[in-house]
């Protein structure tokens, strides 16, 4: 059952990576308004595995840790979890 669940999560993770700015703007408009989109955001896969090693069971697809920059210049890490 978990393999089937993982197979369905993988396309959503890919979509989130490809359309991250649009997804944040749609689901979290207040947060999106605070992000400096002129600066590059970064997906932190290795860092996420370090802070949540128990979350890895086989292939882990749904969670994303993303480093963004706020307009005020601060770095912010966003934990994005998608459950369809």
trRosetta pair geometry for C-beta under 8 A, 3 or more apart (Angstrom, degrees):
i j d omega theta_ij theta_ji phi_ij phi_ji
1 4 5.8 -55 -155 35 35 111
1 5 6.5 36 149 -19 67 106
2 5 5.3 -51 -147 37 38 115
2 6 6.2 42 153 -22 68 103
2 57 6.7 -62 179 118 152 119
2 58 6.4 133 124 28 122 143
3 6 5.7 -52 -147 36 32 112
3 7 6.5 35 153 -23 63 104
3 58 6.9 -95 -87 161 72 165
4 7 5.7 -52 -150 31 32 113
4 8 6.8 26 153 -14 63 105
5 8 6.0 -63 -157 37 32 107
5 9 6.5 30 150 -22 67 109
6 9 5.5 -57 -146 34 35 113
6 10 6.7 50 157 -37 66 96
6 58 6.3 -96 -57 107 160 122
6 59 4.8 106 -174 79 143 103
6 60 7.6 -82 -123 -97 110 20
6 61 5.4 129 -156 0 72 123
7 10 6.1 -37 -154 10 31 117
8 11 7.3 -54 -171 29 38 100
8 12 7.5 28 143 -8 64 112
8 84 6.9 -127 144 65 114 126
9 12 5.6 -67 -160 42 46 112
9 13 6.1 46 149 -24 79 104
9 61 3.5 134 111 90 113 124
9 62 4.5 -75 -151 -64 132 81
9 82 7.4 147 -145 85 87 101
9 84 7.6 179 -98 19 63 109
10 13 5.7 -54 -148 32 32 111
10 14 6.5 32 155 -17 65 105
10 59 7.6 -5 -74 141 109 134
10 61 4.7 -86 -74 -135 56 147
11 14 5.5 -54 -149 37 36 114
11 15 6.3 38 153 -21 68 103
12 15 5.6 -49 -145 35 34 112
12 16 6.3 37 153 -20 64 104
12 61 7.3 98 59 142 90 110
12 62 7.0 12 86 -117 125 68
12 82 5.1 -150 149 109 131 146
12 84 6.1 -159 -75 -30 153 130
13 16 5.7 -53 -149 36 31 113
13 17 6.5 32 152 -19 64 105
13 61 4.7 -125 -23 -179 139 81
13 62 6.7 -122 -66 -99 102 23
13 64 6.6 152 -140 -59 88 112
13 82 7.5 -168 -74 41 59 130
14 17 5.8 -55 -150 36 31 111
14 18 6.3 22 156 -13 66 110
15 18 5.8 -61 -145 42 30 106
15 19 5.9 -23 172 28 69 111
15 23 7.7 114 130 -69 88 133
16 19 6.9 -79 -128 61 20 74
16 20 6.0 55 167 -91 63 72
16 23 5.7 -33 -128 1 69 171
16 64 6.0 -161 121 -11 141 156
16 80 6.6 169 -168 121 143 143
16 82 6.4 -149 -59 -29 139 144
17 20 6.3 -4 -141 -50 22 104
17 43 6.4 -18 -117 -60 99 150
17 64 7.5 -169 -69 -117 80 147
19 22 4.4 -48 178 50 96 117
19 23 5.4 105 113 -31 89 96
20 23 5.8 -59 -144 36 27 110
20 24 6.3 21 162 -14 65 107
20 41 6.5 -134 115 80 148 145
20 66 6.8 159 -155 -129 138 158
21 24 6.1 -57 -148 38 28 106
21 25 6.2 27 155 -18 64 111
21 32 7.3 102 -168 -139 65 111
21 37 5.9 71 -129 -131 129 123
21 41 7.8 166 -68 10 86 139
22 25 5.6 -56 -145 39 30 113
22 26 6.2 28 157 -19 65 109
23 26 5.8 -57 -146 37 28 109
23 27 6.1 -1 167 6 67 113
24 27 6.5 -67 -132 52 25 90
24 28 5.3 -45 -167 55 66 102
24 31 6.2 -97 -178 97 104 110
24 32 4.6 145 124 -82 95 99
24 35 7.1 26 126 4 149 152
24 78 7.7 11 -109 160 128 172
25 28 7.7 -53 -82 67 9 59
25 29 6.0 42 -169 -106 52 66
25 32 4.1 123 -93 -146 59 168
26 29 7.5 3 -135 -63 6 83
28 31 3.9 -3 143 32 118 120
28 32 5.9 137 96 -24 76 88
29 32 5.4 -54 -142 38 33 114
29 33 6.3 38 158 -26 65 103
30 33 5.8 -52 -153 30 30 113
30 34 7.1 25 151 -16 60 106
31 34 5.9 -63 -159 34 36 109
31 35 6.8 36 149 -28 68 105
31 78 7.6 96 175 -108 140 134
32 35 5.8 -53 -150 24 37 114
34 70 5.4 -27 154 -139 93 95
34 71 6.1 -122 -171 6 48 101
35 41 7.7 -1 -172 -74 131 123
35 68 5.0 -40 -134 164 116 136
35 69 7.0 98 -160 73 71 47
35 70 6.3 -75 -107 -108 41 48
35 71 7.2 94 126 -36 8 79
35 76 7.8 -110 -102 52 86 129
36 39 4.8 44 107 12 107 108
36 68 7.7 155 45 166 67 88
36 69 4.7 -44 51 101 112 96
36 70 6.2 72 -11 139 94 16
36 71 4.8 141 -67 -88 90 51
36 73 7.8 40 -21 -78 150 37
39 68 7.7 120 88 -169 106 60
39 69 4.2 -7 78 41 150 137
41 66 5.7 18 169 175 117 107
41 67 6.4 172 -161 85 67 55
41 68 4.7 -14 -113 -97 108 75
41 69 7.6 -143 -87 5 69 74
42 66 6.9 159 80 -158 40 62
42 67 4.6 -5 58 53 95 105
43 64 6.1 -59 -138 -164 103 104
43 65 7.2 108 -165 76 58 56
43 66 5.5 -33 -101 -102 56 78
44 47 3.9 -29 166 42 114 121
44 48 5.7 127 106 -29 84 88
44 65 4.3 -62 67 103 102 104
44 66 6.6 -180 8 -94 89 21
44 67 5.6 83 -42 -24 120 98
44 77 6.9 -35 20 -136 151 111
45 48 5.8 -57 -150 33 27 112
45 49 6.7 27 155 -18 63 104
45 65 7.4 165 -78 46 27 95
46 49 5.7 -52 -152 33 34 112
46 50 6.7 34 150 -20 64 104
47 50 5.6 -55 -153 34 35 113
47 51 6.5 18 157 -7 69 107
47 65 6.0 -118 88 100 101 145
47 77 7.9 -108 121 -133 142 140
48 51 6.2 -63 -144 43 31 98
48 52 6.0 -28 174 36 69 107
48 55 7.8 -63 156 65 94 140
48 63 6.6 172 -176 122 141 111
48 64 7.4 -103 -71 -160 160 25
48 65 3.8 177 -74 3 109 128
48 79 7.8 133 -118 -119 108 90
49 52 7.1 -82 -128 65 19 68
49 53 6.2 53 173 -96 64 66
49 56 6.2 30 -131 -49 90 135
50 53 7.0 2 -136 -56 19 93
51 65 7.6 104 43 -85 128 159
52 55 4.1 17 145 0 111 124
52 56 7.7 130 116 -24 79 79
52 63 7.5 -51 82 119 155 161
53 56 6.1 -48 -168 18 48 110
55 60 6.0 78 132 -131 89 149
55 63 6.4 -23 164 25 147 153
56 60 5.0 -90 -116 -28 63 134
57 60 6.9 97 37 -75 55 93
60 63 6.5 -27 161 37 110 99
62 81 6.0 42 136 -157 102 69
62 82 5.3 -141 -162 61 85 72
62 83 6.5 40 -163 -78 144 61
63 79 6.9 -17 -164 -172 102 88
63 80 7.1 150 -157 83 51 54
63 81 5.1 -15 -103 -101 80 79
64 79 7.6 158 84 -158 48 43
64 80 4.5 -12 63 61 97 103
64 81 7.9 -175 25 -74 64 39
64 82 8.0 26 5 -6 104 100
65 77 6.0 -1 -175 -177 95 107
65 78 7.3 163 -155 82 47 48
65 79 5.5 -17 -102 -103 75 68
65 80 7.7 -176 -80 21 26 73
66 77 7.1 153 77 -157 39 57
66 78 4.8 -18 62 60 93 97
66 80 6.3 19 2 -3 116 116
67 75 6.2 -15 -166 -169 102 102
67 76 7.4 150 -154 80 54 41
67 77 5.4 -30 -95 -99 67 73
67 78 7.9 176 -85 18 19 74
68 75 7.7 149 82 -158 38 54
68 76 5.3 -24 68 68 85 93
68 77 7.9 151 21 -99 69 24
68 78 6.1 23 5 -8 115 115
69 73 7.0 -23 -176 -149 104 27
69 74 7.2 161 -156 84 62 36
69 75 6.0 -38 -102 -101 69 54
69 76 7.2 148 -108 19 18 82
70 73 6.8 -31 77 36 81 23
70 74 4.7 7 36 57 119 84
70 75 7.8 -133 6 -64 84 8
70 76 5.6 74 -40 -15 100 123
